[in-house]
Amino acid sequence: DTEVTQTPKHLVMGMTNKKSLKCEQHMGHRAMYWYKQKAKKPPELMFVYSYEKLSINESVPSRFSPECPNSSLLNLHLHALQPEDSALYLCASSQDGSPRDQAPGELFFGEGSRLTVL
Amino acid sequence: DAKTTQPNSMESNEEEPVHLPCNHSTISGTDYIHWYRQLPSQGPEYVIHGLTSNVNNRMASLAIAEDRKSSTLILHRATLRDAAVYYCILRDVMNTGNQFYFGTGTSLTVIP
C-alpha cells in the first residue's frame, strides 16, 4: 500500500466554522507533512511531524492547528478561517523521520483536500 | 535554504526527448537534488533524485553537472501523460532533511 489518503476531498466552510482535514498512510513512514497550494502556485510547506512530534512550523497562523495522533494519522484542525485560506491542502509522508535517519526518501502525496472558505 | 531556478514553461512534441533544466548555484555539499511532478488535479509525485552521479529510473534520467550547480531532468520520449508541472527541489539531509521546499516549477506542454 503506497497511498496517502486524504479526506474530505472537498470542504466548504464558513468563517466561524470548525472543521478538520484528515490524512492517513500505512507505509510505516515516520514523517508527515501539510502543504498549502493556491491555484497555479507551487505547494507551500506548512508543518512537518517527525516521529509524531511537530518538528517544523513555517510560521503558520494559529487558526490552523495540526495534530498527529499516531504514526499513521495526521489531522489539520481549522477554525476561524479567512476566505484567503481557500486552497488545496496536501498531505505527504516520507520514510525518514529525522535529517540523519537514512538516505533521503521520497515524499508520497495524497490527492489533496480542496477547501473553500465563504 | 538553497534555491532553485527553472524556466516557467516548456513545450515538447510527443515521442521526442525533453530536457528540463534546473539551476541551483548555491547548492551545498549535503543537498540532494529531487524532482517531482504534478499532473493536473493531483498531488505531486516523485520522479527521481540524486546527489552527484547521474541517475536513471523507469520514469526519467537525472543529469547532474560536475560542479552540481545545475541539473537536467530528461524524459526520453514525451507522452501526453507527461504534461505536468515539474519541480526541482534541494533537500539538505544533514541539517533540514524534512524541509522540502518547492520552487516555481516548469509547466511542460506536450504537443501531439
Interface residues (C-beta under 8 A of the other chain):
Chain A: V4 A31 Y33 Y35 P42 P43 E44 L45 V48 S50 S55 I56 L90 A92 S94 D96 G97 S98 P99 R100 D101 A103 P104 E106 L107 F108 F109 G110 E111 G112
Chain B: Y32 H34 Y36 S41 Q42 G43 P44 E45 Y46 H49 V85 Y87 R91 D92 V93 M94 N95 T96 G97 N98 Q99 F100 Y101 F102 G103 T104 G105
